[in-house]
Amino acid sequence: MKIKKETPIVTVEDLFCSTWNIHWNKEKFHKSRRAYEVSKSYENHISPTFGKMLLSDVTAAKVREWLRGFEDKPIAGIRALEV
């Protein structure tokens, strides 16, 4: 048996893609439209700020700062944080 070495997860985008493939890209999430919500939340809210950032550079302070941008739409911020 040949084992394929996976690409190391180094950026937030790498982690999202890996999580998408393992968890979110399932029929039950597509049927409930949760997969669509997750992909849009990542695309619209997370990727622009954190997508290319190294995981090691993501800090609690940076996440808090990012969440402050959702003061006028707190539900969107909470949903994005879930992703």
C-alpha positions as CSV (number, residue, x, y, z in Angstrom):
1,M,0.0,0.0,0.0
2,K,1.3,3.4,-0.9
3,I,0.6,6.2,1.5
4,K,0.3,9.6,0.0
5,K,1.9,12.4,2.1
6,E,-0.5,15.3,2.5
7,T,0.6,18.9,2.1
8,P,1.3,20.4,5.5
9,I,-1.3,22.8,6.8
10,V,0.4,26.1,7.2
11,T,-2.2,28.8,6.4
12,V,-5.8,29.4,7.5
13,E,-6.8,28.7,3.9
14,D,-5.0,25.3,4.1
15,L,-6.9,24.5,7.3
16,F,-10.2,25.5,5.9
17,C,-9.7,23.4,2.7
18,S,-8.7,20.4,4.7
19,T,-11.7,20.8,7.1
20,W,-14.0,21.4,4.1
21,N,-12.9,18.1,2.5
22,I,-13.0,16.1,5.7
23,H,-16.1,17.6,7.4
24,W,-18.3,20.1,5.5
25,N,-18.3,18.5,2.0
26,K,-20.9,16.0,3.0
27,E,-24.4,15.4,1.6
28,K,-26.2,16.2,4.9
29,F,-24.5,19.6,5.0
30,H,-25.3,20.3,1.3
31,K,-28.9,19.3,1.8
32,S,-29.3,21.5,4.8
33,R,-27.5,24.4,3.0
34,R,-25.0,24.6,5.9
35,A,-22.2,23.8,3.5
36,Y,-23.2,26.8,1.4
37,E,-23.4,29.0,4.5
38,V,-19.9,27.8,5.7
39,S,-18.3,28.4,2.3
40,K,-19.8,31.9,2.0
41,S,-18.9,32.8,5.5
42,Y,-15.3,31.7,4.9
43,E,-15.2,33.5,1.5
44,N,-16.8,36.7,2.6
45,H,-15.5,37.1,6.2
46,I,-12.6,34.9,7.1
47,S,-10.5,34.6,3.9
48,P,-10.0,38.3,3.3
49,T,-8.5,38.8,6.7
50,F,-7.0,35.5,7.6
51,G,-6.9,33.3,4.5
52,K,-3.2,33.7,3.6
53,M,-2.1,34.1,7.2
54,L,0.1,31.5,8.8
55,L,-1.7,29.6,11.5
56,S,1.1,30.4,13.8
57,D,0.4,34.1,13.3
58,V,-3.3,34.0,14.3
59,T,-3.6,35.2,17.8
60,A,-6.6,35.8,20.1
61,A,-5.9,39.5,19.9
62,K,-6.2,39.4,16.0
63,V,-9.4,37.4,16.2
64,R,-10.9,39.9,18.8
65,E,-9.9,42.8,16.5
66,W,-11.6,41.1,13.5
67,L,-14.7,40.4,15.6
68,R,-15.0,44.1,16.4
69,G,-15.7,44.6,12.7
70,F,-19.0,42.8,13.2
71,E,-20.5,45.2,15.8
72,D,-23.2,46.2,13.4
73,K,-24.0,42.6,12.5
74,P,-23.1,40.4,15.5
75,I,-24.9,37.3,14.2
76,A,-22.7,37.2,11.1
77,G,-19.6,37.5,13.3
78,I,-20.7,34.7,15.5
79,R,-21.6,32.5,12.5
80,A,-18.2,33.3,10.9
81,L,-16.4,32.5,14.2
82,E,-18.1,29.0,14.1
83,V,-16.4,28.2,10.8
